[in-house]
Structure formats: structure tokens, C-alpha cells
Amino acid sequence: MLNSRKQQLEAFNRLLDIMDELREKCPWDKKQTLESLRHLTIEEVYELGDAILDNNLEELKKELGDVLLHIVFYAKIGSEKKAFDIADIANAISDKLIDRHPHIYADVTVKDENEVKQNWEKLKLKEGKESVLEGVPKSLPAMVKANRIQDKVSGVGFDWEEPHQVWEKVQEELTELNEEIAQGNQQNIEEEFGDVLFSMINYARFINVNPENALERTNKKFINRFQYLENSAKKEGKELSEMSLAEMDIYWEKAKTFYK
């Protein structure tokens, strides 16, 4: 049974109280700074992402708690610096949501989610942003960054109209890559390979596929299959390094029946 709003607020207040106490009494918590927490926060978000892909709701609950702890931790440090507290954080995002949703909180009319996204980017420019790409973090992994770049420029109308046009672009980039491979210029090969990846990520958007999620699912599938291969070989007292590809392929095909 889900908790009432009152119970949810009480639970959040309990977390704030615990954070205050830990910051005052725990040697490790007292030592932490905004900078020292940064890499830990990134790690927690990746663990959250794993739980989402695994569709493990119990693990998801735990990982969301870890991320929430970090938000509360940053808020506590911010309050100590007299810069901001948890109320400022909540009010800032609330104000942003109201301002960015005039179709809910004002008299703007939209027909679908695409118009919502387009209005969102236009509103950001009115708020003083000089480029729609300002909001793309520089430290994002390249694939996630490419996806966000494409999504953002699409919000202001810079986009293909049909999926087949994007697929034709993929084919064009593959042709250019093959031409550079034939020439043997490594720098050009890398550049064209990047163009192929960028085009494929763009195509994924048009067929409603998140490329990061898709690749990570493939990574997990490969890991499961390869570990099955390793375990099967061990059961027969064999080392992979001593097996032929043909022998390994027998186990690999069996693995595919268990991990699809």
C-alpha cells in the first residue's frame, strides 16, 4: 500500500534530520565537499540506470534512495555555505516547471508532445540562453551527448522530416567510411566512423530507440552469453585460450538460447 502525502513528507523530513545529524557527528560525512561527492553521485546515477534497464523495482527503490541522499547532501552543504538549501532547490525547479509549461499554467495551446518540446527550447532562449546547446553537459559520454544534441536542435525545427531520409544519410556515411578505409588515412577513417555513429544515433531517435539503452542491453546480453561460454568450458575442464573458434561457437550458440 502506498504512503499518504503526509507520510511521504514525514519520511522526507526524517531524511533531512538524519542528514543534519550525520553532518554534525560522523567523521566521514563531516569531511565531504561538493567536489568529493561528485564522482560518487555519477556512480550512483549509473547504478540507478542499471536498475532501470534490469526492470528491478526493488533495486530501483534502493538506488533512487541513494540518489536522493546525494541531493539532500548537496543541499546541506549549500546551506552551510549560505548559498541555498533544499527549499531553494525545490522552489527553483517548481518555478522552472511552471514557466516551461505555459500550456498547463497559462493560456498557450499545444497539439502534441513535439510542440511542447519546441516551446521548451524557445522559452530557454528567452530566458537568456544564447544557444539551444548550452544545456548539454560537456562531460556527458559521447553517445548520450550526441543524442541530446540531436534532440535539442530538433526542438527548434532543425531536423529531418522522415526516417528514410536519416537512413539514407547513414548509408551515405557508410560509403564515405569505406572510401577512407580504402585510402588508409587513419585520421579520416576515425572522422568518418564518428559520422556513421552520429547518423546511427540520429536514426535511432526516428525509430523511437534510445541508443544508450539499446547498446547497454546488448552489452549485458553479450556478457551473459560469454560468461555462459566460460562456465561451460570450465565444467569440461577446458581453457578458452586453448579452444578453437569452432569449439567456442558450439557453446555460444547454446548460450543464445538462454540469453536472447
N, C-alpha and C positions, 0 to 999 in steps of 0.2 A: 504494500500500500504506500502510495506516495505521501510525502510530508506536506503539511499545510504551509501557506505563506509565512505564518507566524513561526512555525518550526524551522523553516528554511532560514529566516532572519536570525533566529536564536542560534542556529548552527554556525552561521557566518560570524556572528558576534563572538561565539566561543573560540573560533579560529583566531580572530583578532586579539582576544585576551591571551591565548596561548602564545601568539607571536610576540606580544609585549613582554610576557614572562621570559620566553627564551632569549630574547634580545638583551634582557637585563641580567639573566643568570647563567646562561650556557656559554662556556668559553668559545666554542666553535661559532655559534650564531652571533655572538658579540663581535667576532673578528671579521665577518663578511662585509663586503662592499658591493656597490653596483657592478664593478668590474669583475670581482671574484665570482659573482653569481652568474655572469653572462654565459660562460661555456656550459655551466650546469643546466641553465634554462634551455639552451639549444638542445642538449642531450635529452632533457625531459620531453620536449616537443616531438623529437624523433621517436621516442618511446610511445608517446601518445599516438603518433601516426601508425606505428606498428600495430597497436591495439585496434585501431580503426580498420586497417586492412585485414586483420585476422577476424574481425567481427566478434571480438571477445569483449562482451559488455561488462563483465566483472572486472577484467583488467582495465578496460576503458575508464571505469569509475575511479580506480586507483590512480591511473595516470592523470586524469583530469584534476584529482586532488593534489597531485604533485605540482602541476602547472599553476593551480590556484594558490598554493602555498608560495610559489615564487612571486606571483603578483602581489600578494599580501606582504611578502618580504620587501619587495621594492618600495611599496607604499610606506612601510615602516621606516626604511632608510630615508625616503624622501621627506617624511615628517620630521625626522631628526635633523635634516638639513634645512628645515623650514621652507621647503620648496613646494611640496604637495603632500596630500595624504589620500587615503582610499576614497574619501568622499569626492575629492577633486577629480580623481581618476574616473569614478562612476558618473559624475556630473558632466565631465568633458565628453565622454563617449555618448551619453544621453543627448546632450546638446547637438553633437555631430549627427546622430541618427535622425533627430527631428529636422535639422536643417537639410539633410541629404534625402529626406523622404517627403518632399512637398506634396506628392500625390496622396499622402496619408494625413499630413498635418497642415496642409494648405489647400489651395484650390486648383492645383495642377492635375491634369488628366493624362493618364498613360494607358496604352492598349496592351502592352506585354512587358516581359522582363527585359527585352532588349532596349526599350525606351527608358526603363528605369536605369540601366547601366549607362546609357548615353547621357541622361540627365545628371547622373552621379559625377561623371567626368567633367561635364560643363560647369557644375557647381564648384568643383575643386579648383578649376581655373579662375572662377570669380572670386574665390577665397584668397587669391594671390599666388597660386601656383603658376610658375612660368612654363611648365611642361607637364603633359599628362604622364610622363615617365618619371617624374620626380619621386613618386611614391614607391618605385621599385628599389628595394634594398640592394646595395652594391654587393653585399656578402652572400646573397642567395646562391644556391647551387645553380649551375648554368642552365640545366633543363627547366627548373622551376622558374628561373628568371626569364627565359625565352617565352615560356607560356604566359607569364604575367605581362611581359612587353606586348605580346600579340593581343592579349585580352584587352589591355588598356587602349591601344591605338584603335582597336575595333570599336571601342566605346565612343569615339569621335568620328566614326564613319570610314576610317582608313582600313579597308578590308576587302577581301574577295566576296563575290556575290554567291557563287555556287561551289559545292565541294569538288566537282570535277575540275574546276579551274585550279584549285590548290593541288590536286593530284597531278595535273599536267605540269605544274611547277616542280613537283617532286621529281617527275620523270626528266624534266629539263636539267635539274641539278644533278641527277644521277649520270646523265650523259656527259655533263661538263666534268664531273669527277672522274669518270672513266677516261676521258681525253687527257686529263692531267696525270693520271696513273700511267698512261701510255708514254707520256713525255718524261716521267720520272722526276719531276720537280717537287721535292718533298713539301716545301712551303706552300705551293699552290694546291697540292693534294690536301693538306690539312685545311686550307681555307675552303675548298670545295666540299670537303667532308662536313665541315661546320654548316655550310649552306644546306646540305642534304638533311642534316639533323634538324636545323631550324625549320625547314619546309615540312618535314615529317611531324614535328611538334605542332605546327600550324594546321596540318591536315587532321591531326588528332582532335583538335578543337572543333573542326567542322563535322566530325562524326561522333561528337559527344563522348570522347575518351580523354581521361586525364592521363597524359603521358607518363608522369611521375608514378602514379598508382599502377599503371599498366606494366611499366618496367619493373617496379618493385615486386609485383605479383609474379612476374617471370623469374626474377632473382630468387624468390622464395621457392618457386617450383623447381628451378634448377638445383638449388641447394638440397632440397628433399630428395630429388632423384639421384644426385651424386652421392649423397650420404647412404642411400639405399644400396648403390653400387659398391661403395666402400664396405658396408656391413656384410653384404652378400659374399664379397671376396674373402673377407676375414673368416667367415663361417666355414669356408672351404680351405682355409689355410693359405690363401694366396695374397700376394702383394700387387697392387695396381701397377706399380712400375715394372713388374715382370710379366704382365699380361699383354697380349696383343690387342689392338683396337677391335678386332673381330670378337674376341672373347668378352671384352668390356661391353660391347654393343649388345650382347645377349642379355646381360643384366640391366642395361639401360632400357631396353625395350620392355622388360618386366616392370621396371620402375615406373614407366609411363602409364601402366595400367593402374598403379596405386596413386600416382600424383599427376592429375590432369590439369 
